[in-house]
Amino acid sequence: MTRLFTGAAAAVTTPFKKDEVDYTAFRDHLTFLKNKNIQSFVVNGTTGESSTLTSKEKVELLKIAVEVADGDITVIAGTGSNNTAQTIAASKEAEALGVDGLLVITPYYNKTSQKGLLAHFNAVADAVSLPVMLYDVPSRTGMTIEPDTLKELAQHPNIVALKDATGDLAHFSRLQSVVDDRFSFYSGNDDLALPFFAQGGHGIISVLANALPEDYQYMYEHALSEPIIALGIHRKLFPLVDALGMDVNPIPIKALVSHLGYGEYSLRLPLVPLEKKSVSQLTDLLDSIRKGG
């Protein structure tokens, strides 16, 4: 059985310099992640501020990600939107660039029904030859993929996985019950990584992995075989994970990525940076973890 990846993927941030994408910093950051045992790059997602990126910028970011990955790890392109035709066009473009899979969010703002979700996701999956990962994040979209909907979608040969950012482990159990083990589940919540792994999840698309990629991979590898070790990692990381909730993602994590030297601490409006006091709180926590404190 082939999965897109197992363990830790990074929901990669997009660095800016004077409001332009800093491609050099992006490449350097990806190289750092690859050297630190990340299993996948997820590019042009929520954490990458995809809603403020132009089509040209998204293409350039994907080109760099494919180059850095060099076939050693998977590249997953965020191509979803609330416009099915636009999602299909972006997905075809990403496929032509050589990515390994697509991350497709449930439509937002205009939203839809469960019947509409079936039509939307199947239309995207029909248009490409790549594996498609569904992305369920109701806090951003106002809707959820129901178990009966997932059961039907999973019958499509290209729909192979789900990023579950509902934060609801009971819902995760319900979803698991309607698919077989060929279907993959990835957590979208850093704070629930350990219970998600223990419940049979196949990995995580992590925000904090932008700064601490090895820790999440190590937690995954020990979650079932040596749960005490995995619990220790969870407890070590949790204060920082909790602190990242001080503002909307990716505002806090970009402060940490900049602290590591991968670009300026800059976001595109309507997102604005944290105050210096909050940045210091985050960077002090990160430095303590990295030093083993």
N, C-alpha and C positions, 0 to 999 in steps of 0.2 A: 504494500500500500504506500503510495506517494502522497505526502502532504506538502503544502506550500513551504512550511517550516515547522519545526518543533522547538519550543522554548521561547526565547526573547527576541522580539522585533522592536525596533525603535520607530515611533511615530515622529519622523525627522522634522526638526524645525527648519525654517528658511531664514537665513541671515540677511539683513539689509544694511546698506551703507548709504547714507543720504537718500534714503527711500528707494534705492535701487538694489536689486538682488546682488548679494556679494557671493559670486560663484566660487571664488577662491576659498573663502571661509567654509562654504558648503562642502566643497571637495575635501578640505582638510578634516572637517568634522566627520564625514563619511569614512574617511581613512582611519580615523581614531576609533570609530565604532566597529569597523571591520577587524581592526587589530585587537579589539577588546572582546571578541567572540560573539558579536551580535549575529543573529541568524537571518535577519531580513531587514531591508530598508523599506519603510512605508513612506512614500513621497507624495506630496500634494494632498495631504489629509488635513484634518482640522488643526492639528498641531503645527502644520506647515503653512497655516494662514492661506489655504488655497482659495478662499473666497475673495481675496484681494490680489491674487496673482493673475497676470494675463496669460493667454494661451501660449504665447511665445515663451514666457518665463517658465511655465510648466514643462514645456518641451525641453528646454535647456537643462532644467533640473533633472529630468528623467534621463537625458543623455549622459549627464555626469554620473548619476547613480548606477546606470548600466555599466559604464566604463570602470568605475571603482569596484563594483561587485565582481566584474570579470568572470562571471559564471560560478564563483565560489559560494555566493549567498544569493538569495532571491531578492528581486526588486518587485515591489507591489505598488502599483500606481493608483492613487485616489482619483477616480474619474467620475464619481457620482455627482448629480445635481438634482434639482427639482424639475428638470426638463429632460424628458426621455430622449428626444432627438439629439440634444446637446451631449447627453451622457454617452450615447452611442458613438457620436463623432469623436469625443475625447478618448473613448475606449479603443476605437480603431486606430487612432493616432498613437496611443501608448503601445498597442500591440506591434505596430510597425517599427517602433523604436527598440523593441526587443525586451520589454519587461516580461516578468514571469507570471504575473497575476494582476487582477484588478480588485480594488476595494470600492464598492458601490453602496452609497448611503441610501436610506429610505428618503423619498422626496419630502421636502420641508416647505414651510410657509403655505403653499397651495395644498400640501399634504395629499392624501387620497384615501381610499378604502382598502381593505384587505384584498378585494378583487382587483383594485387598481395596482396594488403591490405585485400581485401575480403577473399582471400584464406588463408592468414596467420592467421588473427584473428578468422575465423571460425574453422580452424584446432585446434587452441588452445582451443577455447570454446567447441569444440566437445570432447576434451580429458579429460575434468574435469567436476565436478558437481557444482563447485563454481561460484558465481557471478564474472563476468569479467568487469573491468573498463578499457576502452581504454584510452591511454595517447597520446595526440597530443601536441608536443612541437617542432615546426619546427626550432626554433633557435638551437636546438641540433641535429636534424635529417635531416633537409633539405627537408622535405615534410610535407603535411597537409592532414588530412582526409576531403574529400569533402562532402558536404551535401548529395548527392545521394549515396555515399558510406556508410555514417552513416545510412541513411534510410534503406538500405539493411541489414547492420550489426545488427541493432536494432531488426530485426525480429528473431534473434537467442535468445532462451529463457535464455541463460546464459550471454548474453551481455547486461548489465543493466545500464551502466553509462559511462561518458566520463570526463576525466580530461582535461580541455581546458587551455593550456598554450600558446595559439597563441597570446594573448594580443590584440585580434581583437573582439570588442563587436558586430560589424556588422556581422562578421562571426558567432558569437555565436547566433545571432538572426536567421540567415539562418539555423543553425543546429537545433534550437528549433522548427522551422517550419516543420521539416520532421519527427519528432517523437511525440509520445503522452506523457502525463504527468507521465506515469509509468517510463519513462527513466529519469535518474538523471544526472545533470551537476554540476561539481565541478571546481572552478577556480584554476588555477595553478600560478596565478599572484597576489602577495600580494598587489601591488599598485592598482589593479582593484577590490579588494574584494567588496567594497561598491557598485559600479555600477553593478557588477556581481550579487550580492544579489538582488538589486533593479530590475534587469531585469529577475528575476525568478530563479537564480541559487540556488542550494540546499546546497551549502557549499563551503569550500575551503580546499585544501591541501596546507598548509602554511609553508613557511620557517621560518618566524619570530615567528610563534607559538611555535617553540622550546624554545623560551625565554619568550614569552608573550601569553600563550595559552588562558587565560581567556578573554583577550581583543577581540580576534577574535570571540570567541563564543558569547560574549556580543554584538558585532557589528552585527553579524548575527541575533540574537534574536530580535534586535531593528530596523533592516533595513527597515522593512515594517510598523511595528506598531508605532514606534517613530523615524522617520528618522533624526530628529534634534540630538537625542542622538547618533545615529549611525554615523552621520557626525562628531560629536565631537570626537568620538573615531578615526575615519579615520584621522582627522587633527592632533590628538595627535601622532598617530603612523607614519604618513607619513614621517617626517624627517628621522626617523631611517630606514624605508623601503627604502627610496631613497638612504640613505648612504650605505645600503647593496649592492647596485649596483656598488660600488667602485672596486669590483673584481669579479671573476667568483664564482658563487655558487658551493660549500658550504664554500669557504674560509672565508668570513666575518662572517657568522652565527656561525661557529665553535669557533670563538673568543668569541662570546657572551655566548655560552653554557659553554665554559671553565671558563669564568668569573663568571658564576653562580655556579661553583664548580663541574661540571660534566665532569671530565677528563681534560687531558692536551690539550693545544692548539697545536694540531698536525694533519697533513694531510699526505696522501700518495702521493708520486710523481706520475704524474707530477705536482700536486698541491703543492703550497708552501705558508707558512703563510704570513700574512700582516706584514708590518713594525710596530714597536711599536707605532709610532705617529698615524697611522690609527687605530690600535687597541684601543688606548685611546679615539679617536674620537667616535668610536662605543660604547664603554663601558660607556662613559660619557652620551651619549644619552640614553642608556638603563637605567642607574641609575636615570637619571632625570625623565623618564617616570614612573619607579617603585616607585619613591618618590612622584609622582603627580606633578612634575614640568613642 
